């Protein structure tokens, strides 16, 4: 399996409607179009032989690579050093904006910095996860790959008129293109890959490329300039903000959990889920992070998206509640799970799943997260309108009738429903925030009923969610299993950070779930998800641990844990879902939840340190 790059050996590109991953040795091995959740065009990340790729790398037999982002942008620079010279590939996607479009461009510029460099370039798409054959047509001005279903990928060369015709060097290798590009110091040439173009390919001049490049630089730097964060860890926080923006579908404001599918939580294991969708929970957390940094437009866009989901009541009220736990970026709820049996999976980790069967689960905590984000937005001046409020009332009516029942829980277990403590805590949050919103805005509300439900949630958690033997709150009623989701009990105000029951819970978690500075979701030996094998530590939970420590006044410990966790980021400051005992990153990459938690932890700890 040595042919697969490490998950962390990737950089992320995007145009705010879709995204691509580029390896440290110049290969685009993941790209879906026209949206995040569309079928892949390049998918070598999940099958190196049948997935498809676009590679640009030196012909020299040995080379070293370095990868970085152009400061304050999402433009990726991959540098190659050889004995013959040094060169670099500059990759970016021009931003598409808030109007849904089928057309998306990935620009790959190749530069020689010193000496003389030869680059091998190969373009080998595999449409619809490699399930659709395609034809290749080479013309005088470029090339077009056309799938049987009509999908098109167009190759536009970027060159100067006096150049030897680049297209003369194109070689058709059955269903792929291969050519060699030779550059002297100071020269740059390249190509633009365009998805969904109806017009024929055309040769672009360097001036046109530079205009696209400059526009993209201006966009990202102008956007990042809105950030109000000036505290410690600014570089990591701002890189996380850009990463979250890259995972936002601009036309609706929905944030995908990750731009990838089926990357394993355990190498060779079966926890290989599709994360290219919008979870109510994850995206609700994005409101805290975005507003905490000053990005009101993005927070408001998500609140509108959330309000639409609340109004439509897409879920099955009697079984899963009026809200689904996840949706596609356009708000649709068709997420049928399939297995791509013809793909080997990353390092042989099968099955490769697309779609997500957890979409129909009952997870009670999402109502608390949704209400908490709406309340937080209200405190920052973002108001919920009349129709949105009345839609919330119907959701709260359902929750008041159904909060006291078993569910699948935050971690989307597939081993049967349980009375999860975290779900009850967040049900308490839903009623508490609804009461506060109604009072603050003078809105009509069933206040008396909500207070009864809120107090019942609280009483049940304090009696059934507490284990006297463990001296800690536990994962679900009747068990002694600890769960790091409960690190949020003090964050949401269910308990104060100095409550003895909370401090003893935190101590128990440190003894059982914390490995040095890294945090497991739950006891690895007591997995509730019904699947074989174990998993790594969960990066989200480590940042939640930092937040909890900071709120408890343990700032020295919190700072040490945060600094250690920063050391597990990849070379670009990106995090996947989990970290293996070896330090390798595991799971879908990069994960929005992790970067949201990083921002929250940095803001909380920075404030706590300033107050010392």
Buried (B, 14 or more C-beta within 10 A) or exposed (E): EEEBBEBBBBBBBBBBBBBBBBBBBBBBBBBBBBBBBBBBBBBBBBBBEBBBBBBBBBBBEEBEBEBBBBEBBBBBBBBBBBEBBBBBBBBBBBBBEEEBEBBBBBBBBBBBBEBBBBBBBBBBBBBBBBBBEBEBEBEEBBBBBBBEEEBBBBBBBBBEEEEEEBBEBBEEEEBBBBBEBBBEBEBBBBBBBBBBBEEEBBBBEBEBBEEBBEEBBEBBEEBBEBBEBEBBBEEBBBBBBBBBBBBBBBBBBBBBBBBBBBBBBBBEBBBBBBBBBBBBBBBBBBBBBBBBBBBBEBBBBBBBBBBBBBBBBBBEBEEBBBBBBBBBBBBEBEBEBEBBEEBBBBBEBBBBBBBBBBBBBBBBBBBBBBBBBBBBBBEBEBEBEEEBBEBBBBBBBBBBEBBBEBBBBBBBBBEEBBBBBBBBBBBBBBBBBBBBBBEEEEBEBBBEBBEEBBEBBBEBBBEBBBBEEBBBBBBBBEBEBBBBBBBBBBBBBBBEBEBEBBBBBBEBBEEBBBBEBBBBBBBBEEBBBEBEBBBBBBBBBBBBBBBBBBBBBBBEBBBBBBEBBBEBBBBBBBBBBBBBEEEBBBBBBBBBBBBBBBBBBBBBBBEBBEEE
